Amino acid sequence: MAQKMCDICGIRPATVRVSIIRNGRRQTLDLCQEDYMKLRQRERRFSPLESLFLGDFLKDFFGEEFEPFGFEEGFEREAVDLESYLSDIAKELLQKAGKKALDFGMSQVDTEHLLYVLTENETVQEILKRFNVNPQDIRGYIEYNAPRGTFKAPNREFEMDVSPRLKSALERAFWSARELGHNYIGPEHLLIGLAEEPDGLAYDILKRFGVNPEEVRPSVVQLVGRGMEEGRSRYGTPTPNLDKYSRDLTALARQGKLDPVIGRAKEIETIIEILARRKKNNPVLIGEPGVGKTAIVEGLAQRIVKGEVPEVLRNKRLVELNVNSLVSGTKYRGEFEERVKQVLDEIIANQDKLIIFIDEIHNIVGAGAAGESTMDLANVFKPALARGELHLIGATTLNEYQKYIEKDAALERRFQPVFISEPTVEQTIMILKGLRDRFEAHHKVKITDEAIVAAATLADRYITNRYLPDKAIDLLDQACAKVRISLTSRPAEIHELEAKLNQLKREQEYATSRKQFDKAKELEEQIKKLEEELRNAEENWKKQVSSGTAEVKAKHIAEIVSTLTGIPVTELTVDERERLLRLEEKLHERVVAQEEAVKAVANAIRLARAGLREGNRPIATFLFLGPTGVGKTELAKALAWAVFGDEDAIIRIDMSEYMERHTVSRLIGAPPGYVGYEEGGQLTEKVRRRPYSVILLDEIEKAHPDVHNILLQVFDEGRLTDGKGRTVDFTNTIIIATSNIGSDIIQYNLNAPEHEKLSYEQLKEKLMGLLRKHFRPEFLNRIDEIIVFHALSQENIKDIVRLQLERVKRTAKGQGILLNFDESIIDYLAKVGYQPEYGARELKRKIRTELETKLAEAMLKGDITEGDEVLVRYDEDEKKVVFEKVKSKEEVKEGVDPKTN
């Protein structure tokens, strides 16, 4: 592609495209950097807004006079230019409002500042007189009650900010001018905008002085009348049937109701080129959901309105046809065909003036066909498309295009595919910046740059089942809503004061009923004092809400991501930092000994939360080796409990169920056409629903080698494609595989003579030889750490007994019984409950049979009742467990024997 040259000098390469308005017409110029700067400096002097706001006034919202973009990135924005609509008086008033904000020590222009200067305008004064309001009274009220700050302009070249409330008011002013048929925004429209913006302080001031917001607009009409565009919608339209089932995108673009389109200049140019072709001039946009296919078509509508298209497309209407509306309500045979024919006749009759857009165009295949009839919408459109009587733009996903459009060769050959790729994170940031002021005006909040960057980056990293920019826009939108709601919610201080007030009133009523009049009088004084405090608190809160602006920051975006995905991406709190640093202690509350394993797991969690791990791999992948019953599974449960607060937050897959080759399909889901295809895979579906989890692959050596092959890409790339073709993200999981390979060697090493015992490193090396015989090298190489669990010694078993008895103690406490355990019962259970071949698993069974069952019998007999304190011990002489009640004073007097068997 040839390098574009500057339109002014014709020598230097063009690097910037600018859009300017001269003599009422928009011109687009491709300029070099030097001529762009000269033009910007020259034009700046003629803009009264530029001198105050330095080009940042409503940036990206109504558009800018100059907006550069690099050709390589293709960042071009489509927007409405506010300055071309503002009258000279309105511009001057806005400039004065900025100066008034500075006089009040504020760094932000707000609605009350604009209202102050508006009351000095003759037109606004005339409108206020109709409400019997003295403009001077409003100015005096603002002088006395408006918020004041300590801000001072550091220099003449500072940037003046605009509050989201004022942006929203200016948007309302823009719409009111449009609806009244005026081709300018004057002081009267600014007053309408302030009166109809409920979150601004100007709204409250106008209502205080008796100006009803609903009556301002009629007063303006009485004073200045309606414009020439009044009633245009009542005139006859050449396409009445088409209008019933569609929306005119060019009309919406003309009214400024479409969002700006950024970073899609190349795609829009491609569509324009296809539409300008002689044949096969029907583009179909193909891309994943949420990448911006519909937005690109809206960008084309904005181009058409501005006249920035070839002559062949100028003054055309771009109309979006709703297929569902066209089909709905057709009950009888022939009714649908008749309706479509009426619409198609109108389209053909106005083919030189119309471009039809159908979103989800695959829906035309089969739409309207019923019973034995094969006449669907696609077949109705085919002849018109073949003759070139219909200009059609479609949009669909690649899967739907292949499934519906490509199968019909006669339909497919009429379209020219345009593949729409997902924008990059950098492009998404530019898109969000372009939408920033729309969101600020809607939510009445301030969106920081860090929030925009966080929305794009966090959406790209953590929300893997959707596409940019849609998922980033949703994040930003939800964060704005959350901040706005928190701003308007009543503070906790007010709730506490109300609760305290209600409590004092109840106490006063009780004192009065008891004829304690002195106390009731004292409470009355406290109530009056508290009511005054509550009134002041509410007034301060309302004043803060009306004048303050909440900011959306990166932390708010992170909170939304954490809520949606369950992944902790928020900043570490002090409590969480402390918990992570003491994670080993937390895990040892559940797991006895096994220092190496606990340390390795804790380090992996800390690495992930500090953000220092590799982004495309699981948080950690471990292989736990050791005999049965030594704590491999228990450590996985303890990790889920310590990190998620719930030991059930674990995905457990018993690999002994995957011993056959065909069981791979159970793991990732059956392929299309097989039984169980709709159910999905046991592993992939659980991870999709809970992406931040511990995955326990129990007894992995029993799985078929094909299952090991499937797991290779999970361990290495952190992803797995399921039976439906969806990519499941494993980068936020901790994978723990357990194996009993070499458990006999570990057990022998525990009981071996001291001179024959192997060190931990020697034992691990010996076990690695066994692993290499069973697993392929590429499987072992993808595991982060192989950890050997020691066989349990007698002392370890006693520690486990103590942990298990604490559980029994908690259960009994729930029944109102306090249990204490003697050392004798601990020694007994450790002796009978430990068998080397079963590890600690036998221990739980012995505690149930020897302790819990006998405790239940004593409770049922009434020997132990609620409120008793019981000492549990083992009697060596009688060879049985004994429950001894701790004597109370009453029992001593009565001589009751507390012992019960």
Secondary structure, DSSP 8 states (H G I E B T S, - for coil): ----B-TTTSSSB--EEEEEEETTEEEEEEE-HHHHHHHHHHHHTT-HHHHHHTT-TTTTTT--S-----TTTT--B----GGGTB-HHHHHHHHHHHHHHHHTT-SEE-HHHHHHHHTTSHHHHHHHHTTT--HHHHHHHHHHHS-------SSTT---EE-HHHHHHHHHHHHHHHHTT-SSB-HHHHHHHHHT-TTSHHHHHHHHTT--HHHHHHHHHHHH---TTTTGGGS--S-HHHHHTEEEHHHHHHTT-S---BS-HHHHHHHHHHHTSSSS--EEEE--TTSSHHHHHHHHHHHHHHT-S-GGGTT-EEEEE-HHHHHTT--STTHHHHHHHHHHHHHHHTTTTEEEEEESGGGGTTTT--TT----HHHHHHHHHHHT---EEEEE-HHHIIIIITT-HHHHTT-EEEE-----HHHHHHHHHHHHHHHHHHHT-EE-HHHHHHHHHHHHHH-TTS-TTHHHHHHHHHHHHHHHHHHHS--HHHHHHHHHHHHHHHHHHHHHHTT-HHHHHHHHHHHHHHHHHHHHHHHHHHHHHHH---EE-HHHHHHHHHHHH----S---HHHHHHHHTHHHHHHTT--S-HHHHHHHHHHHHHHHTT-S-TTS-SEEEEEE--TTSSHHHHHHHHHHHHHS-TT-EEEEEGGGG-SGGGHHHHH---TTSTTGGG--HHHHHHHH-SSEEEEEETGGGS-HHHHHHHHHHHHHSEEE-TTS-EEE-TTEEEEEEE-TTHHHHHHHHHS-GGG---HHHHHHHHHHHHHHHS-HHHHHT-SEEEE-----HHHHHHHHHHHHHHHHHHHHHTT-EEEE-HHHHHHHHHHH-BTTTBTHHHHHHHIIIIIHHHHHHHHHTSS-TT-EEEEEEETTTTEEEEEE---HHHHHHT---EE-
